[in-house]
Amino acid sequence: MGTKLNLCGALVALAGLTTTVHAQSSPQVLPTVDVWASRAGTAIAGASTSVITAEDIRRSPGTTLQDVLSQEVGIQTNSTASGKNGAGTTVDMRGFGATAASNTLILVNGRRMADFDSIGFDLTSIPRDSIERIEITRGNVGAVLYGDGAVGGVINIITKTGAGKPTTGRVEAGFGSFNQREVNGSASTSHGPFAVSVSGNAVNSDGYRVNDYVRQRNGVGDLRYTGSEGSAWVNMMGEDQHLGLPGARLVDQGAGINQLETDRRGATTPDAYSTKQGSSVTLGVSRSIAPGFELVLDGNLRRKDQTIFSSLFGADTSDIRTITSGSFTPRANIESLILGAPSRVTTGIDYYDSSMTAKRSVAISDPPFHTYDLKQQSLAAYWQQTVSVMPTTDISFGARVQQTNLSARDLYDPTAPGGAFDAQATPLDKSELNHALNLGFEHRFSPMIGVFAHIARSFRTPTVDERIGVNACPVDFNLKTQTSDEIEGGARGHLGMLEWQSSIYAMNLNNEILFIPFPPIGANINLDPTRRMGVENSATLKVSDTVQLKGGVSYTRATFREGIYSGDDVPLVSRWTGNVGVSWDIYQKYAVFDTVLRYMGERRMDNDQANFQPMIPAHTTLDVRLGGEVKNFFWSVSVQNLFNVQYFDYAVASSATFGRYNAYPLAGRIYMVKAGATF
């Protein structure tokens, strides 16, 4: 408790000092901070960033948010399912492979939405029509503002509001391969200072493989009041998801088995499934206390209920869990002059209180042989400041101190079915203090070119899944916290119709956490020290008023730097990735054409830290979309994987038998036809 009071006292003192500086000068030197979109208001100096607009999303040939994100440099994906509206597809920034979901932080309107399990935030729960834009910040620099897990980067999804807009509506229906049917709708209106916006979608698909179905419903709603001195809002989200889990296809070269060729679309687990219901509500208010000083008070409540029934190593297992989370995140946005230099500060406190109850049994109707009860609270204070030391030069610096308290218990019943061959986990009560830092620099030589650089430190606490392991395995709740240090430099600019950005980075990690649910380990571990190094290049060229080109190429090297695997590649990370896209307005808005060519280089399989198994082959796919608008009506026809490439990007290798692995094949050519209207 003493630590919490000291953190709060330090924060209040810092805010008071800056307020005093501001009161003496009272300038209006920097743009108004958009507190709904981002805590920082603008990108942190020294960071590699990009923005995906609503128009980019609407015209993308890809049908999922993961498809859209995969067109950005430095972002890879891996999938255990196909034809599922993106469910089962993980977004990976800067090469984390199997633990990508825990090292890429997903935000919605500047608020972290990831629960403290390993599943991460499901991008399929956000209706595409509800998105205004997506802000991407690469690397460790987001850890000061947003906390643990912002290691590979931060993806901030900004949803639409009806503030200051006329009454509008949009409805759309679609039909495609694998009997996919979907309906999307959105509406917004405003009256004086009040505004409301709602979006929803429903997707049904039988999927590419046997037992590969998806049944999903999502909704987002926003109600807000915007006055001359502040605003207030309520944002709600809900999802209901049912998935079939077909399992993997076995390949054993020594035994002459290759189910990728003989039964590619079959199911190893034809009865396995997952269900999930989630809800979230955020309430907030902002108030202009004085010129250049804005106070924001907001909080969030979330709940997720999930059931997974599957077969692990030939034995049935069920996992029924409930996760609840509450947070309170007050902050201040302050603009001032410091020795004549314009300054922007974002400072605040983050308090999160999360709990999970997980019941593990053989069949869902059986009594559980494990009932895990984990509770975690974290309290953090942070300070992020950007100073324009010259009209062409910005410096950013920030720090976060975060205390995390964890209590973990296991109620073990050896008499329950499946419990005779297991053991009770040792209780754990743990409290630790972590910190994140960043220092960034940006200088603009001219309107056409600038350089940027940063050094940063981040951390990641273990997820509950990493602590509890899997069925029939010994559990050790006590894992070390992962830390990372990063340095990055780059340049960006524009010349005529060309915009470009290039950067190079190096990141060293200690105690990197890896969850290995496969024999012989069957539990979670802290890895020997690892390293990420890479180069990311992107460019956009407006060829004419009707044609635009966009492309990027990335080199990502993830390796072990010490231990028995020293020099080996970290699994599930492709060294080379790239894409090229073309947008062509064939005839005004009546007919438009978009296409994206994507390349994903070869990568090591999961569980192949020793690098002795065959690699997942590289693949290249081409997606196309033809669409248009006529008055209030619109339509589109899209084809993904036009050339019907047979590929997979995720597989689990045997740790003992060369050429034996389980692969998750992805769909070949996929069609989608959509039509709708606006009003």
N, C-alpha and C positions, 0 to 999 in steps of 0.2 A: 504493500500500500504506500510505503514511503517513496518508493521509486515513482509510482504514478503521480503523487502529489508534486514531486520535484519536476517531472516532465511538464505537468500542467503549469507550474509556476514559471518555469523557464520560458514556455511558450507565451504566456501572458506578458512577461517582461519584454520579450523581443518585440511583440506586437505593439506594446506601449511605446517603446523606443522609436520604432518606425513611424508611428502615428505622430509623435512629437516632431520628428523631422519634417513630416508632411505639413503639419500645421504651420510651420514657420515659412513654408514656401508656397503651398496651396496651388501647385501647377496642375494642369491637365495635359500631361506630356505623352501618354501612351494610349493606344486604342482601348475602348471599353472591354473589359474582360467578359467573355461569354461563359458564365459559370455553369450553364447547362451542358455545354459541349465539352469543356476541358478545364481541369483545375488550373492549368497554366495560362489559359486564354490563347496563347500562341505556342508554337513549337519551342522546345528548350534549345537554346543556342548550343551548337556543337553536335546536334543529333541528326542522324539520317532519317528522313521522314518522307511520307507520301500520303496522298489523299485520294480516295475512291469516291466519286460523286454518285448521286442517285441516277444520273444519266448513264454513267459507266455501268452501273448495275443493271439498268433496264435494257441496255443494248448488248450485254454480254451474251455470247453464245452458250455459256455455261448455265446450268439450271440451278446451281446451288451457290451459297455464299463461299463455300470452300473453293469452287471453281473460279469465282471472281478473285479471291485472295491469291490463288496460286499463280495469277498473272503478274504478281508483284515480285520484284527481285528479293532474293533472300528467303522466300517462303516456299517450303516444300509441303507435301501432303503424303499421308499413308492411310490406306483404307482396308478395313476388314469386311466391308459390304459394298454392294453396288446397287444402283437403282433405288436408293432409299432416301432421296431428297437431302443427301449429305450426312445422314446418320451413319455413324461408324467411320467417318473420315476425320482425321486429326490434322490440324494446321501446325506446322513446325517452322519456327523462325530460328535461323542460325544453327541448325544441326543438332537437335537433341533426340531424334529418333523415337524410341519407345516411350520416353518421358516428356514428349513435346507438350502434351496437354497441361502438364504441371509447370513448364518453363516458359510458356507463352501466356501472358495475362490478357484475358478478354474483359473489356469494360463495356457497359451500356450507359451512355450519357455520363461518362466520367466516373462511374461507380463500378468497382470490381464485383463480378457476378460469379466467379469461380467458387464452388464449395470446397471444403477441405478434404474431399476424396480425390481419387486419381482420374475420375471420369471427366472432370473439367466441365466448362460451360458448353452446352450444346447449341451450336450456331443454328441448327434447324429450328430452334424455338423462336427465332426472330423472323416475322414475316418480311419478305423482301420489300414489299410496298411500304413498309413502315420506316424505312431507312432514308435519312437525309444525306448522310455521307459516312465514310469510314476513315478514321485517322490512324495511320500506322507510324509508330516510333520504334526504331530498331535498337536492339542492344540493351545494356544495363541502365541507361539514363532514366528510365521511367520508375525505377525502384524507389527513389526518394519521394515522389508524389503518391505512388500507389502501393508500395509495400512489397512483401515477399512474393516470389513467383515471376516478377518482371525481369527475367534473365535474358531470354532470347529477344524479347521485345514486348510491346504493348499494342493491342488492337482495340481501338475505341470506336464503338458503333453509336452513332448519333441518330436518334429517331426523330421523326417529323412531329411538329406541333401545328396547331391551327392558329397561333397567335398572329393577329393582324392580317389574316388571309380571308378571302371570300369563301362561301360555302362551296365545297367541292366533294366529288365522290368518284370512285373507280371500282369497277367490277371486272373480273377476268375468269375465264374457264379454260382448262387445257386438257389434252388427252395425248398419251404417248406410249412408247414401248413398254412392254411388261404390264399392260393394262393399267398404266398410271393415269389417274384422274386427279385433277386438282382444281380448287376454287380459291380465288383471292379477292379480297375486298377491302376498301378503305374509304373513310369519309372524315371530313373536318369542317369546322365552322367556327366563327368568332362573332361576338357581339359586344361592342365596347371593350372593356378590359378583360372579358372572359373569353376563353377559347377551349375547344374540345377536339380531340382527334382520336380515331379508333382504326385499327387494322387487324385483319385476321386472315387465316388461310387454313385449308384442309387438304391433305394429300393422302391418297390411297394408291399403293402399288404392290403388285405381286412379286416384284423383284426379279433379278436376272437368274437367280438360282432357286432350287427347291428350298422352301422355308426361309425365303429372303424377303418376306413381305414387310411393309410399313403401313401403319394407320396412324396419322398424326393430325392434331388440331392445335393451333396456336392463336393467341390473341394479345394485342398490346393496346392500352388505352392511356390517354393523357388529358388531364384537366388542369387548367392553369388560369391564374389571374396575373395580369401585368399592369402595374401602375407606374406612376412617374418616379417613385423612389424605391421600387422593389417589385418583387413578384412572389407568387406562391404556386405550388404545383403538387399534383398527385399523379403518379405514374404507376400503372398496373400491368403485370404480365402473367400469362397463364399458358400451360401446355399440357397435352395429354398424348402420350406416345406409346405405341405397341409395335414391337419389332420381332421378327423371326430371326433366329441365330443359326445359320446353317453349318457353322464350323468350317474347318479347313479341308483342302484336298491334299492327300498324301502323295509324296514323290519319294521313292526309294530306288535309286539307280542300281544299287547292288542286287536288289531283289526283283528288279524288272517291273516295278510298280510306278505308274504315272497317271494318276487320276486327273491331272490337268488335261490330258489327251483323251483318256477313255471315258471320263464322266465329269467333265468340267463344271457342269451346272448342277451336279448332285449335292446332297447334304450329308455330312457326317453326323450331325445332330438334328434330325428332322423334327424333334419335339421341343427343342430349346427355344426359349423366348425371353424377352425383357419387356417390362411395362414400367412406365414412369409418368407420374403426375407432379407438376410443379406449379407454384404460384409465388408471386413477388409483388410487394407494394412499397413504393418510395414516396415519402412526404418531405417537402422542403419549402423553405422560405428564404428569400434574399432581401437585404435592406441596405440602402445607401446611407451609411452613418454620417459621412461627411464627403466633400468632394474628393474623389480618388480613393475612398475607403468603403469597401463593401463587405458586409458580413453575410455568410451563408450558413444556415442551419438545416441539415437534412438527415434523415434516417431511413432505414430499410428493414423490412421483415421478409424472410424467404422460408419456404418449406418445399422439400422434395421427398416423395415417396417412390421407392423403386424396388421392383422384384426381378430377380434374374434366376431363371431355371436353366441349367445346362448340364453338360457331361464333361467332367475333367478327368483325364487319364483313364477313361472307361467307366467312371463311377458318377452317378447322378449327384448333383449338389444344387441347393437353392440358397439364395441370399436375399433376405428381405430387410431393407434398411429405410430409416427415416432420418433425414438431415434437416435441422432447423438452424436458422442463422438470423441474428439481429445485429444491426450496426448503427452507430451514431457518429457522424463525421463533420463537425463544425469546422469552418475555415474562414479566413479573411483574405481578400484580394486588395492589395494596397499599391497605389501609384504615388511616387514622390520624386523629389530631386535629392541626390546625395552628392554634395560638392559640385552642384550644377549639372550632374549627369542624370538623365531620366532613368528611373528604376521601377521595376514591377516585382512585387513579392506575393507569393501564395504560401500561406502558413496555416497550419491547423492541427487538429487531433483526430485520429482514427481509432474508434473502439469497435471491436468485433467480438461477438459471443456466439459460438457455434457448438452444436452437439450432434452426435450420431448414435443411434441404436441400430445394430446389425445382428440379425438372427440367422445363424447358419445351420442348415439341416440337410438331410438327404432328400426327402420329398417335402413339398410345401406344406402338406398336411401333417408331417411329423413334428414332434417337439424338437426345438433346437438343441444341438449339443454344445454350441457356442452362442452366447449372447454378449456381444461386445458393446461396451458403453464408454464412449470417448467424449470429453468436453474440452473445449479450447477457447481461451480468451486472449485477446491481444490488445495492447494499448500502445499507440505510437504518437510521437510528436514530430513534425517535419517543417522544414523551411526551405523554400525554393525561390531564388532571386535572380533576376536578369537585369544587368546594368548596361546601358548604352554609353560606354566610356568615350566613344566618338560617334559621329553620325554614321560611320561606316563599320563600326566595331561593337559587338555585343559580347559580354561575358556572363555566363550563368554559373551559379554555384548553389549547392543544396546539401542538406543532411537530413537523415531520418534516424531516430532511435526508437526501437520497437521491443517491447517486452511481451513474451508469449508464455502463457501458463497452460499446461496440459495435464489432464487426469484421465487415465485409461484403466479400465477394468474388464475382466473376462469372467462371466458366470458360466462355468463349465459343467456339463452334465454327462458323465461317462456312460450312464445307463441309457441315454437316448440313442436311437439308431444312428450308426456312424461314429459314435463317440468313443468306442472302446479302444481305438487305435490312435487316439489323439492325446493332447495334454493341455492343461490350463496355462494361459499366458501369465507371466509375472506382472503384477500391478505396477503402474508407473505414475508418479507425480513429478512433474518436471517444470522448472521455470528457467528461462534463459533470456538474455538481452542481446539483441543483434542491431546492426546499423548498416545504413546504405549512404553512399556519398556520390556526388558527381561534380565535375568542374568542366565547363564547356566554353568554347571560344568560336566566334564566327567573324570573319572580316570580308567585306565586299570591296574588291578592287575597283569595280565599276558596276553599272546596272547589268552587265553581261556575264560577270564571273565573280565568284566568291569562294572562300575556303572555310572549312570548319573542322573542329577536332574536339575530342572529349576524353577524359578518363573517368571511370565510374566503378563503383562497387555495389554488388547486390547480394541477396541471400534468399534461400528457399528452405522453409521448414518441411519436414516429411508430411505426406498426406496420410490419412487414416488407413487407406488401403496398403500403403507401404509399411505401416506399422503392424497391421494385423495379418499380413501374408495371405495365404490361401488355405483351403480346406486340407486337413490331414498333414499339415506342416507345422513345425515348431514356430512359435510366435515370439518375437522380441520387440516390444513396443519402443524400445530405446534406440533411436537412430540419431546420428549426428546431423546438424544443420549444414546444408550445402552453401558454400560461398563462392563468389566469382569476382574477378577483377578484369576490367576491360579497358583497352585503349583503341581509339578509332580516329581516322582522319580522312578528309575527302574534299571534293570540290563540286560545285554546281553552278549552273547559270543558263543563259539562253542567248541565242544568236539568231536573229530574225525569227523564223518559224520553228527553230529547234530549241527544245529544252532538254537538259541532261543533268545527271547526278552520278558521281562515282565515289566510292569509299573503300577503304581497306581497314580491317580490324583484327585484333587478337584478343582472346579471352582465355584466362586460366581459371580452372575450377578445382576446388578442393572438396572432398567428401561428396562428390556428385552421387545423387541417390538414384538407384535403379531397382525397379520391382521386377523380379524374375519368377513368374508363376509356373516354372517348368522344372522337371527333375534335372540334375540331382539336388539343386539348391532349394527350389520351391518356396522362396521367401524373398525378403528385401535385404539389400546390402548398400553400404557406402563404397563406391568405387575408389580405386587408386586415382591420383590426380590426372585430370584430363585437360585438353586444350581445344579451342575452336579458333580457326583462322579463316579469313575469307576476303574476297573481293566482290563487290556488287556494283553493277553498272546498269543504268536505265536511261532511256531517251524517248522523247515524243517529237515527231516531226509533222507539222501541218503542211502537207504537200500542196494543197489548194484549198479553196473554200469548201470543197466537198469531200476531200480525201485526207485522212490522218493515219499516220503510222505510229505504233507504239511497240517498244521492245525492251528486252533486258537480258542480261546474262550474269550468272553468279558462279563463283567458285567457292565451295565450302569444304574445309578440311577439319574433321573432328577426329582426334586421336587421343590415345592414352599416352601420358608423358612420363609415367613412372609405373613400377610394379611389373607383374609377370606378363602383362599385355603391352608393355611400353613400345610405342611406335605403331601399334595396330590401330585400325580404323574403328571408331565407334559405330555399331550397327545402325542400319536404317537411315543413313545419311548419304545422299548422292553428292559427289564432288562437283559435278557440272549440271547446271540447270539453265534453261533459257526459254524465251518465248518471243514471238513476233505477232502483232495484231494489226489488222487493217479495218478501218471504219470508212465506209463510202456511202455518201448520200446520193443515191442513184438519181432520184428525181424529187428534190425537196424532201418533205416528210412522207410523201406518198409511198416511197420505196427506199429502204436503207438496207445496207449489207454490212455484216460484221463477221470477221473470222479471226481465229487465234490458233497459231501453231505452237505446240508446247513440247519441249524436250526434257526428259528426266533421265539423268545418267544412272549407271549401275550403282548398286548399293549392297552392303552386307546385310545378311538376314539377322533378325532378332535372335538373341541368344548365341551369336557367333562372335563373341569377344576375341576368341583366338584367331579369327580370320582364316579358318581352314576349309570352310564350306564353299560351294559355288556361290556366285553372287546373283542377286536379283538382276535380271537383264535390263538394260536401258530400253526406253521406248519413246516414240514420238507420236503424238496424236494431233488431229486437226478437227476443230469445231467450227461450224458455220451457222449463221443466222440470217434470214431474210425477213424483213418486217416492214410495216408501214402504218400510216394514220390517214384516215379520211374523215374529216370533220370530227365528230366525237367518238368515232370507232377506230379500233386499232387491232392489229393481227401480227402474228409471227410464226415462222416455221424454222425450227432449229434441228441440226443434226450434230451430235457429239460423236467423236471418234469416227469420222467420215469413212476412213479406209479400213474400219473393222479390225483394228490391231488387237490381237489376243495378248493380254499382258496382266501382270499383277505387280503391286508395289509394296506388299507386306507379306512376309513369310517368317516362320519360326524354325530355326535349324536344330537338328539333333546335336547335342554336345559331344557325342561319342562316335556316331556312325557317319562317315563321309557320304554325301549324296542323299541323305535322308532329311526331309524337311516337310513342313506343312505350309501350303500356300493358300492365299485367299484371292481367287481369280476375280477380275473385274469385267464388267460388261463390254461387249463389242460395240457395234453401231447402235446408237440410241436416237429415236425420233421424238420430237415434241411439237405439237401444234397448239397455239393459243389464240384466243380472240376475246375482246372485251370492249367496254365503252366507258367514257367519262361523262360526268354530268355536273 
